[in-house]
Amino acid sequence: MTDTVAVVGGTGALGFGVAARLAKAGVPVVIGSRQAERAMEAAERLHRLVPHAQVSAAQNETAVTEASRLVVLAVPLNSQIATAKSISPGLTERHIVMDATVPLAPAVGGRPTQIVGLWAGSAAEQLMAHLPSSVRVVSGLHTLSAALLEDLDSPLAQSTLICGDRLADKEYVTSVLETIEGLQVVDAGKLEMSRLVESITPVLIGINRRYTTHAGVSITGLTSSLAHT
């Protein structure tokens, strides 16, 4: 995999963890942030973790223009729409935006083990409504622990469920994500299924708190990594 991936929100815990795992796998990564200085600091930190990393830094608006195809959006719910609007001018029909947003209740003053109901149905569907119509959206990464992703010495041995309306988009996202050692990508259906997948996150947060761990999801019994139906 030589395509460059942009990680918008790459200075946050999940975004940085995803960028680190991709960089370790040899994928060129652009870390995006609202502030170029913070993006550069994260890139330097990633270089210390992965000396061979092909990583650069830019403001979010510039980072997406440097992505070959895939843009990972890893921002909190309360900044999702504003971020989408800021990066939209740099997105074209070649881009796939993978949304990792979870509508957790802290965005409205609630607990992280609660979820917020959205008029759009899911965070991913909300995002799609604020991007150019030519840009496709795939959701995923909701069940992965940011702390575990950043701990590059720990194996993942987990699954991530992705949702999207076009099989070709999900196949491409799978080809990128499965460069990460130990990560299984599972097609969970159309984008509308994101409303169910996103709701798994607060369940895992509760489990992790009770057991003091970084639990994840593992799907068994599959004969291939991506369904073709």
Wavefront OBJ file of the C-alpha trace (Angstrom):
o trace
v 0.000 0.000 0.000
v 1.647 3.213 -1.241
v -1.399 5.486 -1.311
v -1.232 8.389 1.118
v -3.893 8.506 3.835
v -4.927 11.749 5.523
v -5.998 11.542 9.167
v -8.106 14.567 10.037
v -8.027 14.966 13.792
v -4.727 13.112 13.848
v -3.630 14.907 17.004
v -6.445 13.326 19.023
v -6.136 9.972 20.755
v -7.927 7.825 18.159
v -6.606 9.712 15.148
v -3.021 9.510 16.358
v -3.373 5.802 17.128
v -4.709 5.078 13.642
v -1.947 7.172 12.050
v 0.685 5.346 14.106
v -0.561 1.884 13.148
v -0.780 2.804 9.455
v 2.685 4.358 9.513
v 4.111 1.268 11.186
v 2.611 -0.775 8.332
v 4.431 1.397 5.799
v 1.470 3.518 4.697
v 2.319 7.193 4.020
v 0.275 9.357 6.397
v -0.605 13.049 6.577
v -1.633 14.139 10.070
v -4.208 16.909 9.979
v -5.217 19.330 12.698
v -6.962 22.673 12.956
v -3.559 24.094 13.881
v -0.525 23.316 11.736
v 1.749 23.526 14.784
v -0.163 20.791 16.607
v -0.087 18.613 13.498
v 3.688 19.029 13.271
v 4.124 18.122 16.941
v 2.100 14.937 16.395
v 4.138 14.052 13.302
v 7.371 14.472 15.239
v 5.985 12.298 18.027
v 5.032 9.644 15.491
v 8.539 9.727 14.024
v 9.907 8.979 17.471
v 7.611 5.949 17.756
v 8.173 4.778 14.167
v 11.514 6.066 12.853
v 10.829 4.723 9.349
v 7.409 6.396 9.163
v 6.455 8.330 6.046
v 4.537 11.050 7.834
v 3.863 14.712 7.175
v 1.687 17.347 8.815
v -0.730 20.033 7.694
v -3.864 21.889 8.619
v -6.951 19.780 8.013
v -7.934 21.695 4.882
v -4.548 21.010 3.284
v -4.160 17.474 4.588
v -7.189 16.193 2.672
v -5.800 17.470 -0.627
v -2.696 15.330 -0.077
v -4.679 12.115 0.399
v -4.557 9.731 -2.559
v -8.115 8.575 -1.825
v -8.795 7.888 1.836
v -9.440 10.549 4.468
v -9.974 9.309 8.020
v -12.124 11.653 10.082
v -11.396 11.119 13.777
v -12.975 14.037 15.604
v -15.532 14.354 18.446
v -19.196 14.731 17.615
v -19.295 18.369 18.670
v -16.717 19.331 16.036
v -17.742 16.927 13.265
v -19.931 19.290 11.243
v -17.573 22.260 11.513
v -14.661 20.065 10.452
v -16.643 18.656 7.533
v -17.409 22.149 6.292
v -13.776 23.217 6.612
v -12.397 20.291 4.585
v -15.143 20.153 1.943
v -13.435 22.575 -0.486
v -10.422 20.236 -0.666
v -12.430 17.082 -1.303
v -13.111 15.729 -4.794
v -14.890 12.752 -6.307
v -11.762 10.632 -5.794
v -12.061 10.862 -2.027
v -13.575 8.426 0.432
v -14.082 9.829 3.925
v -14.063 7.206 6.659
v -15.939 8.544 9.649
v -14.986 7.293 13.108
v -17.290 9.683 14.967
v -19.444 8.277 17.749
v -22.414 10.325 19.047
v -21.463 9.959 22.701
v -23.457 11.854 25.314
v -20.533 13.916 26.735
v -21.055 16.132 23.673
v -24.266 17.320 25.376
v -23.163 16.948 28.987
v -24.014 13.265 29.432
v -22.013 10.177 30.333
v -19.629 8.375 27.912
v -21.658 5.198 28.350
v -24.662 6.933 26.782
v -25.358 7.744 23.157
v -27.074 10.747 21.587
v -29.901 10.248 19.106
v -29.304 12.147 15.855
v -31.952 13.246 13.366
v -29.792 11.873 10.537
v -29.820 8.429 12.166
v -26.064 8.144 12.713
v -22.962 10.298 12.882
v -21.858 8.917 9.520
v -25.136 9.868 7.866
v -24.937 13.293 9.478
v -21.459 13.722 8.026
v -22.575 12.738 4.534
v -25.169 15.514 4.593
v -22.397 18.086 5.093
v -19.950 16.892 2.434
v -20.036 17.387 -1.344
v -22.393 14.893 -2.984
v -19.532 13.443 -5.046
v -17.640 12.353 -1.898
v -18.434 8.909 -0.509
v -18.617 8.099 3.186
v -17.663 4.839 4.895
v -17.837 4.490 8.663
v -15.550 2.402 10.856
v -13.011 2.179 13.703
v -15.693 2.734 16.367
v -14.793 -0.287 18.492
v -11.018 0.161 18.590
v -9.290 1.442 21.710
v -7.201 4.566 21.089
v -4.785 3.529 23.852
v -4.334 0.086 22.338
v -3.794 1.502 18.852
v -1.033 3.774 20.123
v 0.671 0.933 22.006
v 2.486 -0.386 18.957
v 4.023 -3.287 20.883
v 0.589 -4.732 21.698
v -1.146 -6.948 19.108
v -4.640 -5.902 18.065
v -6.367 -9.209 17.261
v -9.626 -7.293 16.807
v -12.255 -6.559 14.183
v -13.598 -3.256 12.963
v -17.039 -3.075 11.410
v -17.333 -0.812 8.372
v -20.509 0.472 6.766
v -20.978 2.064 3.370
v -23.260 2.144 0.355
v -20.708 1.118 -2.290
v -18.888 -2.197 -2.235
v -15.910 -0.778 -4.154
v -15.405 1.888 -1.482
v -15.478 -0.705 1.292
v -13.044 -2.917 -0.600
v -10.590 -0.027 -0.863
v -10.965 0.919 2.795
v -10.416 -2.734 3.696
v -7.226 -2.883 1.632
v -5.875 0.098 3.567
v -6.948 -0.896 7.064
v -5.848 -4.501 6.763
v -2.266 -3.361 6.317
v -2.508 -2.944 10.113
v -1.286 -6.166 11.660
v -3.971 -8.021 13.585
v -6.898 -5.917 12.351
v -9.794 -7.701 10.655
v -12.186 -5.559 8.617
v -15.784 -6.752 8.423
v -18.450 -5.408 6.078
v -21.446 -4.576 8.297
v -23.701 -3.390 5.485
v -25.056 -0.101 4.186
v -24.182 3.251 5.729
v -27.509 3.275 7.571
v -26.197 0.385 9.682
v -23.755 2.840 11.260
v -26.442 3.818 13.768
v -26.141 0.316 15.232
v -22.367 -0.027 14.957
v -21.757 3.369 16.574
v -23.863 2.333 19.547
v -21.419 -0.485 20.364
v -18.820 2.047 21.540
v -20.519 3.091 24.797
v -21.051 -0.603 25.611
v -17.306 -1.192 25.261
v -16.510 1.919 27.308
v -18.551 0.493 30.157
v -16.886 -2.908 29.842
v -13.434 -1.349 29.809
v -14.181 0.649 32.939
v -15.522 -2.325 34.853
v -12.710 -4.679 33.845
v -9.895 -2.103 33.542
v -8.948 -3.266 30.078
v -9.105 -2.313 26.375
v -11.772 -4.730 25.167
v -12.714 -4.846 21.525
v -14.809 -6.810 19.058
v -13.765 -9.957 17.206
v -15.996 -11.470 14.528
v -15.560 -15.205 14.013
v -16.724 -17.704 11.424
v -15.995 -15.625 8.306
v -14.501 -17.283 5.229
v -13.256 -13.996 3.763
v -12.560 -10.497 5.042
v -15.228 -8.777 2.940
v -18.576 -10.052 1.746
v -19.376 -9.730 -1.952
v -23.136 -9.456 -1.683
l 1 2 3 4 5 6 7 8 9 10 11 12 13 14 15 16 17 18 19 20 21 22 23 24 25 26 27 28 29 30 31 32 33 34 35 36 37 38 39 40 41 42 43 44 45 46 47 48 49 50 51 52 53 54 55 56 57 58 59 60 61 62 63 64 65 66 67 68 69 70 71 72 73 74 75 76 77 78 79 80 81 82 83 84 85 86 87 88 89 90 91 92 93 94 95 96 97 98 99 100 101 102 103 104 105 106 107 108 109 110 111 112 113 114 115 116 117 118 119 120 121 122 123 124 125 126 127 128 129 130 131 132 133 134 135 136 137 138 139 140 141 142 143 144 145 146 147 148 149 150 151 152 153 154 155 156 157 158 159 160 161 162 163 164 165 166 167 168 169 170 171 172 173 174 175 176 177 178 179 180 181 182 183 184 185 186 187 188 189 190 191 192 193 194 195 196 197 198 199 200 201 202 203 204 205 206 207 208 209 210 211 212 213 214 215 216 217 218 219 220 221 222 223 224 225 226 227 228 229
